[in-house]
Amino acid sequence: MDLTEIFFAIDDYCTQQKINWNVKILSPVVRKRNRKFQLSLSEVATIVVFFHLSHYREFKNYYLIEIKKNLKSEFPKAVSYNRFVELMPNALCVIASF
């Protein structure tokens, strides 16, 4: 399965289930400002799933080498590694139910 097939499968699933960034599973303890997300929820989930299908053992190396360098054309709005780690918990419900 290639990256495009994985993305479309996850994106179709998110669309069917009407899952988006606006749904908050847990209410935040500390009030945070609402930043606009550069990546869609399905893109974040795709990156995490594709990591598990890769040969990388550490997510940080995978993200910095594969996503930020090699797959830059597929993810032109890729955020920094630290920001992506902050976004990952939001994609957990998609990955777990997919």
C-alpha positions in Angstrom: 0.0 0.0 0.0 1.5 3.3 -0.9 1.2 6.7 0.8 -1.6 8.0 -1.5 -3.8 4.9 -1.0 -3.3 5.2 2.8 -4.2 8.9 2.8 -7.4 8.4 0.7 -8.5 5.5 2.9 -8.0 7.5 6.1 -9.5 10.7 4.6 -12.6 8.9 3.3 -13.0 7.3 6.8 -12.7 10.8 8.5 -15.3 12.2 6.0 -17.7 9.3 6.5 -17.4 9.5 10.3 -17.4 13.4 10.2 -14.3 13.5 12.3 -12.5 16.8 12.3 -10.2 19.0 14.4 -13.1 20.9 16.0 -14.3 17.9 18.0 -12.6 17.8 21.4 -12.5 14.4 23.1 -11.2 15.7 26.4 -11.6 19.3 27.6 -8.3 21.0 28.1 -7.2 21.7 31.7 -5.4 24.9 30.8 -7.0 27.3 28.4 -5.0 27.4 25.1 -5.4 29.6 22.2 -7.1 28.0 19.1 -4.4 27.8 16.5 -5.4 27.0 12.9 -3.9 23.7 11.9 -1.6 23.5 8.9 -2.1 19.7 8.5 -5.5 18.0 8.3 -6.4 15.3 10.7 -6.2 12.7 8.0 -2.7 13.9 7.1 -1.5 13.5 10.7 -3.1 10.0 10.9 -1.5 9.1 7.5 1.9 10.1 8.7 1.6 8.0 11.9 0.3 5.0 10.0 3.0 5.3 7.3 5.6 5.4 10.1 4.5 2.0 11.4 4.8 0.6 7.8 8.3 2.0 7.5 11.7 0.6 8.5 12.4 3.4 11.0 12.6 2.6 14.7 12.4 6.2 16.0 9.6 8.5 15.0 11.7 11.7 15.2 14.2 10.4 12.6 11.3 9.2 10.4 9.6 12.6 10.6 12.7 14.7 10.0 14.1 12.6 7.2 11.1 11.2 5.4 8.4 13.8 5.9 10.4 17.0 6.1 12.9 16.1 3.3 11.9 13.1 1.2 8.1 13.6 1.2 8.2 17.4 1.2 6.2 17.5 -2.1 3.4 15.3 -0.6 3.3 17.3 2.7 4.1 20.9 1.7 2.6 22.3 4.9 4.4 19.9 7.2 4.8 21.5 10.6 7.9 21.3 12.9 8.5 18.0 14.7 7.6 19.5 18.1 4.3 20.8 16.7 3.5 17.5 15.1 4.0 15.7 18.4 1.5 18.1 19.9 -1.0 17.2 17.1 -0.6 13.4 17.4 -3.0 12.8 20.3 -5.8 14.4 18.2 -5.3 11.7 15.6 -5.4 8.8 18.1 -9.2 8.4 17.9 -9.0 8.1 14.1 -6.1 5.6 14.1 -7.7 3.5 16.9 -11.1 3.3 15.2 -9.7 2.9 11.6 
